[in-house]
Amino acid sequence: MARLLELELAQKRTVWKNTKARKKSLRSLAFLLVFIILAACLFGFFMAYTRMTEERQNRPAATSHR
């Protein structure tokens, strides 16, 4: 009886270990996805800022007629 309980517990431990490894990999994947999204947003803001700066420099100076 004790051996059967020990065998069942060993099987449950392997299931728990596999589940823990799967959750860890999913958590790592989620952090990677968030990092990629943040990096893409920062790159987009950088590109928008660069274009706005270029347009501001290329715009002819406004002269006021009085």
Secondary structure, DSSP 8 states (H G I E B T S, - for coil): -HHHHHHHHHHHHHHHHHHHHHHHHHHHHHHHHHHHHHHHHHHHHHHHHHHHHHHHHHS-------
